Amino acid sequence: MGLLNARNLLKAKELIEKNRHKVGDVVGKATQKIDKASGGKTTNFSKKAEDAARKYSSGSSATHHGDR
């Protein structure tokens, strides 16, 4: 069984949805580390990914528990 199968993807989607309010911050921290490790070569890509994650997070409420 591979790492990326339908069951694992469903679990990942559910986990992200339950923690939607945290996604922007986590991606922001990850992109900072990636940019530091790459010497800034990935800054453009990282900025786009972080902006998308923060936009996704802003669509959630602070009391969001996966049910909409």
Order of alpha helices (4+ residues) and beta strands (2+ residues): alpha-alpha-alpha
